[in-house]
Amino acid sequence: MKRRHLLQLGAAAALNPWAQMRALAQTAPAASDYRALVCVFMFGGNDGNNLLVPTDARYAAYQRARPNLALASNTLLPLTLANATGLALHPAFTGLQGLVNGGQASVIANIGPLLQPTTKAQYDARSVPLPANLFSHSDQQGAWQSGVAEAPARHGWGGRLLERAVAEGQANRGYAAISLSGGNIWEAGDKSLTPYRVSASGRFGFDFYNPNGADPLSAAVAATLAETRSHPFEQTWLNMMGRSIEVQRVLAGALASSSVSTVFPDTGLGRQLGMAAKLIAARGALGLSRQCFFTSLGGFDTHGDDQLQRQAELFAEIDGAVTAFNTAMAAMGLADSVTLFSASDFGRNLTSNGAGTDHGWGSHHFAVGGAARGTNGGKLLGRMPDLTLNGADDIGQGVWLPTTATDQLGTELARWFGADATTLAAVWPHGGGFNRIAGWA
């Protein structure tokens, strides 16, 4: 935050220090036409080549390129796709296999940040603009989450979408963007919206506090918050603390009135998605019709790890948590209203480095529920790369030039979210340069 902006906030708050707090705390009408996006970010750069694997004649090329990392063909989980054949999932994705084959989810092939449709010849000649700092963890995390791949990320496409979908001044607007996994770019708005961080455990730091309580601790906190300070930074700090405590109370109260019957795995991602489900169940108390939730899992930087074992553990955690989340949404009657999708820094190359794999570009992902059901369920979205080393989609050592841009998937999700043409242009500034994603109905 710029110093001038901070001072302006402090001055405004000093005039009426509890106005914004009361606005956030007010009871809002129940939301209708609910839509939510849930991001599962795999930090470190997931090797998508072992997430979605060919089982037809292409398997031989896959196996030759990574003899110590190729999954045995008899362990793969075959997919019955409406528009593609010869593809299977990693053996840890037993739940996801059932969702895809049941039309409740889809797989997304070879997706990554681009600034415009790009061929291998154009990449080699550098005749078209390319994302900045390709293969850098932080830069490509920012590119995926911001949707602006040519510059450092300052805000995200989820935040920009919410800025325009949830009107300023709407009750409980601060809960439109909720992170269950700390700070992130994806939910940061380009105007006034900032993601609200919630512990996956559901515990709040000031859950002991009652503003009307007679106990000494509550009375001391209330007295401190009621003080007026002449120094603008001291007053701003008091106002921000007051707002933070009050919004926690509002959210805790909404959670207390919601319940989720689905049992989630007791894992990091299981707890995050379990809390996201509880917050979605509290949507009526918050009165919001549009929300975004950020969750994540680390450990995917598998240069020299035992990649096969590491991925099996991580994928099993994802599968259990995502399957439980889908069950919870169905039990709430929200299977068509909530879309969960995966994302990561980048893919990894097809060839083995002897232990693991190195940084890549395009990768394979999945989407569950909501926009990935119905006519878009049980499909391959996008196009699989040619797995030939040095072939049409390989820019070197099995690094795939994306055949689907993040803009294409993000535009489809934003359109499903309810974005009009003006909003789409603001959320995905390069999106108009791409066709609709292949396979999307």
Protein Blocks (a to p, Z undefined) as FASTA:
>chain_A
ZZklmmmmmmmmmmmmmlmmmmmmpccdddehiacddddddehiaafklmpccfblmlmm
mmmmmmmlcccfklpccdddfkbghiacdfklmmlmmmmmnopaccdehiaddfbdcdfk
lmmnopaccdehehilklmmmmmmnopakbccfbdfklmmmmmmmcghiahklmmpccfe
bjafklpcfklbccddddfklpafklmbcfkbcbfklmmmmmmmmpccfblklmmmmmmm
mmmmmmmmmmmmmmmmgccfbdcddbfklmmmmmmmmmmmmmmmnopabdcdddddehia
cfkmcfklmmmmmmmmmmmmmmmmmmmmmmnopmmmpccddddfbdcdfbdghjaccddf
bdcdddeehjlgcjlgoiaedjdddfbghiaklggghiacdfbdfklmmmmmmmmnopaf
klmmmmmmmlmmpccdehiZZ
